[in-house]
Amino acid sequence: METALVLYASNTGNTEKVARVLIESLHQYGWQVTDYKIGSDWKTHPIDVNDYDLLCVGSHVHWSLPSPHLVELLRAPFINPTKITPGPKCGMAFATYGGAHLGPHEADACLTYLELLFEHLGFQALEHLAIPGKTGRRINPQYFHPDLQNRPDHDDLERVALFIEELHQCPELMALMSKTMMSHQTGEKNEITV
Ligand SMILES: Cc1cc2nc3c(=O)[nH]c(=O)nc-3n(C[C@H](O)[C@H](O)[C@H](O)COP(=O)(O)O)c2cc1C
């Protein structure tokens, strides 16, 4: 069975809501899913992204960027060089954002940075997903999403499930699923050093 890791950071629960739907949807497509919510104590629960065929990495947008803990975890293999298994492996980034001024554009840097980090680790980036998420700040009707305090809402979470459905039509993921099935059958596993 293909393995997926859903690795995410969430301070106030918005990204966690998205991660939960993602996990459920991946299960429906037959993935064996491990999920890990990262916190400041992540070093005491080491996790090896190499063990997975599909990596889904999610974060709240934190001053335009991903959670510093997530960045630290994904950069760790470069600081302490380690063995990485070659592909096929795919990755997808997701984020929740407030987007007060610029809307979804405010999630772009965070998503691109996450993709860059996991592409360095050998995961080919697929489509990514940005979902609005309420903030503790006083809501301003001038905000890009005037209903921000109710997000992510039911429609947002349906969009997450639809996104996973559409992701399974993408040729890269379809190729990964068939190649992974074959390599799991033959027990093939090579390693390279980064
Ligand atoms: C300290 C802080 C900084 C934030 N920076 C941004 C930002 O630069 N751009 C943005 O769109 N949203 C920003 N937000 C809003 C969060 O990204 C948004 O509320 C997110 O959904 C929170 O996710 P969580 O509940 O999983 O922690 C910020 C929120 C906080 C508390």
PDBQT file of the ligand as one rigid body, heavy atoms in Angstrom, charges set to zero:
ROOT
HETATM    1  C1  LIG A 201       1.466  36.112  14.325  1.00  0.00    +0.000 C 
HETATM    2  C2  LIG A 201       0.602  35.882  13.118  1.00  0.00    +0.000 A 
HETATM    3  C3  LIG A 201       1.062  36.230  11.863  1.00  0.00    +0.000 A 
HETATM    4  C4  LIG A 201       0.261  36.037  10.732  1.00  0.00    +0.000 A 
HETATM    5  N1  LIG A 201       0.749  36.394   9.521  1.00  0.00    +0.000 NA
HETATM    6  C5  LIG A 201      -0.055  36.286   8.438  1.00  0.00    +0.000 A 
HETATM    7  C6  LIG A 201       0.412  36.732   7.176  1.00  0.00    +0.000 A 
HETATM    8  O1  LIG A 201       1.527  37.243   7.009  1.00  0.00    +0.000 OA
HETATM    9  N2  LIG A 201      -0.432  36.609   6.111  1.00  0.00    +0.000 N 
HETATM   10  C7  LIG A 201      -1.674  36.059   6.234  1.00  0.00    +0.000 A 
HETATM   11  O2  LIG A 201      -2.388  35.959   5.242  1.00  0.00    +0.000 OA
HETATM   12  N3  LIG A 201      -2.125  35.614   7.432  1.00  0.00    +0.000 NA
HETATM   13  C8  LIG A 201      -1.352  35.712   8.530  1.00  0.00    +0.000 A 
HETATM   14  N4  LIG A 201      -1.806  35.276   9.749  1.00  0.00    +0.000 N 
HETATM   15  C9  LIG A 201      -3.130  34.598   9.845  1.00  0.00    +0.000 C 
HETATM   16  C10 LIG A 201      -2.989  33.066   9.949  1.00  0.00    +0.000 C 
HETATM   17  O3  LIG A 201      -2.147  32.566   8.937  1.00  0.00    +0.000 OA
HETATM   18  C11 LIG A 201      -4.353  32.381   9.832  1.00  0.00    +0.000 C 
HETATM   19  O4  LIG A 201      -5.214  32.859  10.820  1.00  0.00    +0.000 OA
HETATM   20  C12 LIG A 201      -4.232  30.865   9.900  1.00  0.00    +0.000 C 
HETATM   21  O5  LIG A 201      -5.418  30.271   9.420  1.00  0.00    +0.000 OA
HETATM   22  C13 LIG A 201      -3.964  30.325  11.304  1.00  0.00    +0.000 C 
HETATM   23  O6  LIG A 201      -3.866  28.936  11.207  1.00  0.00    +0.000 OA
HETATM   24  P1  LIG A 201      -3.891  27.964  12.479  1.00  0.00    +0.000 P 
HETATM   25  O7  LIG A 201      -5.252  28.094  13.131  1.00  0.00    +0.000 OA
HETATM   26  O8  LIG A 201      -3.709  26.599  11.902  1.00  0.00    +0.000 OA
HETATM   27  O9  LIG A 201      -2.777  28.362  13.382  1.00  0.00    +0.000 OA
HETATM   28  C14 LIG A 201      -1.033  35.470  10.871  1.00  0.00    +0.000 A 
HETATM   29  C15 LIG A 201      -1.511  35.134  12.149  1.00  0.00    +0.000 A 
HETATM   30  C16 LIG A 201      -0.708  35.345  13.257  1.00  0.00    +0.000 A 
HETATM   31  C17 LIG A 201      -1.258  35.002  14.627  1.00  0.00    +0.000 C 
ENDROOT
TORSDOF 0
